[in-house]
């Protein structure tokens, strides 16, 4: 039988690798399995890789894109590609099939063997491939693996830049970069920009790092956090993400990073060399109690249609920490975080924004830049150094 091309959409990097290898062990010779954890990458990889079948963790279907859940969006946009979903709940099968999935397979619990699961997944993929009308890619030869570097290089516009340790030249570039507030913005702010507090000759010691991100942010955070090393102040993060996935993201990053990563909870004391990710459907704010910084994670009305909201976090950081905080805004749609980052900078905080070339979506960083909230624009690959330099 001819080899199959399969695109695996799975939010767990560990299970991505395991599942891809298990599938390749069972699929016909010449088969290829490409994988992604970011819904935004799916379109680019489909165009280049031309999979015959998509295999998707059903739990990711709760993520929304342009207000719609992923599974129905993918099923309608790519009707020529059958989608097989899997999940932990039997009750999800009906919803998956009604949303356009070709099939739904229950995944065994952690205490059970996954061998039969992989065998059935291959059988379903083989059956589904017979109904696929997606032509194989002419850009990728037999036996090739579609790496991020390969598919970004073949796309007409630049996507994510490959990560690399900062060079001496790039460090000098960041260090000597002019303030974004003094640079001509790409577009005028929607309202007059209040005056920015001038930088102090004796910058206050950084006690907290606050980061906001959205579309493309899970992998951007992984790229940054895995390169950070102690000693660093505590880090608080708002990533637009559903409740279950905020915990899974924290667990995944904790396995990848030297720093300790956890999902934030009310009453947590923010400690050095620790990272706290806002739980889905709860706004996360910081508060001073004596000499300590503590978290509050509570449900609330969406801000910019988001809960958690980056603006809510940044506003609390501006009020409670002031110039003792570093603000960072990463890839994402919309403008959540722009006003909050501006208020942080008005309080004297140094601020960083991801540059356009390395963003999956240059929305939130652009809005913050246009507001005058971003002091320095930095590429994703140089962001770990810029954070470390600013925080120390």
Secondary structure as UniProt FT lines:
FT   STRAND          5..9
FT   HELIX           13..26
FT   TURN            29..30
FT   STRAND          32..36
FT   HELIX           39..49
FT   STRAND          53..57
FT   HELIX           58..62
FT   STRAND          64..65
FT   TURN            66..67
FT   STRAND          68..69
FT   HELIX           70..77
FT   TURN            78..80
FT   STRAND          82..87
FT   TURN            90..91
FT   HELIX           92..98
FT   TURN            99..100
FT   STRAND          103..106
FT   TURN            110..111
FT   HELIX           115..129
FT   TURN            130..131
FT   TURN            142..143
FT   HELIX           148..154
FT   HELIX           168..175
FT   HELIX           180..182
FT   STRAND          208..213
FT   TURN            215..216
FT   HELIX           217..225
FT   TURN            226..227
FT   STRAND          234..239
FT   HELIX           243..256
FT   STRAND          260..263
FT   TURN            266..267
FT   TURN            272..273
FT   STRAND          274..277
FT   TURN            280..281
FT   STRAND          283..289
FT   TURN            290..291
FT   STRAND          292..298
FT   TURN            304..305
FT   HELIX           310..320
FT   HELIX           322..324
FT   STRAND          325..329
FT   TURN            336..337
FT   HELIX           338..346
FT   TURN            347..348
FT   STRAND          350..354
FT   HELIX           356..358
FT   HELIX           364..371
FT   STRAND          376..378
FT   HELIX           380..391
//
